[in-house]
């Protein structure tokens, strides 16, 4: 259940930003931004610093592949909110080349890291060095493994928050617009809104 404070408990600066977004896009700000902007010093500021680095910073994986890893983790955690937006963002970032419903559309290296991410997500106490060795054997360098684990970490956190607070999308149009916004801003949120 989403606490009412995430809808209307924001500071004046955040409320003004929400009104501006609604006036310009005719849609409300998505639930992740609303959550991050509520007491940003507690969660939002740190999250919006981590997101761009993990999802759009330098990486072994393309932006589209990181979005695919986000969808994979979100499916493991049964988070429809994150699956919807990141499936669409995968499509946008890959210009349609990666289909989240077709494992044949991804590089073998992406497929090779998925069992490790599944184990880290579902049975972390059972992860062994042999799980990492299997990914290395498929040609994924250590930096690629670390990058994939960082994406997995971000979405293991966000999926739980989205599920706990019952985040949802107003419409498919809202999902499409959200994916385009992510594409344009690369997860970089105006710092002034987090102060």
Phi, psi and omega in degrees: 000131181280122178297141181301331182298334177284346176267319189221019181255024185272161175292164182304316181302316180293317180298320178295320178297316179300318179296319179297315179300315181297320180294321183279324186252348184062026177221154178278160177294141183292163189295328180294316179295318178302316180295315182296327182275353173274118184051061186301331180293340181274318183223309191302316182298312179297319181296316182284352169274322182287318184307306181298323181295313184285318188266340180225357178287180177303137184198157171296328183267146173290166176301318181295321179293323177293324175295321177299317178297325177296317178296316181302311179297318181296325176292319178300323181269006179050055180247091183297329179300308182287324178301314184298310185290321184279338170294316178293321179293325175300315179299314182296311184295329181264003184054037177084359183287329179255124178252118184294348178258007182225102182295344176288350181269000181250157176296152177302328179296322177295313179301325183292331182275343185299317179300324177295314180297322178296317181293318178299323182283315188267321184222065186300331180291345182259003180291133181233165179299332179295332177294320178288320179300324179296323178290317177301318181298336178275003176097009179272123179289164181304321180297326177292322178295315179298315180300317179295321178293327177294317176300315179300318178299310181304317184277336171295327176286306185296321179300317181295320178294314181298319179291318182296322182266006175057047178294144178210166178257143180290325184195169175295327177299319179298320178296314180297316178295317179302317179295321178294322178296313178303316180300317184287318185264352179053040179067009180271112183263142180305121184300327184299332181284346180264356181279000000 
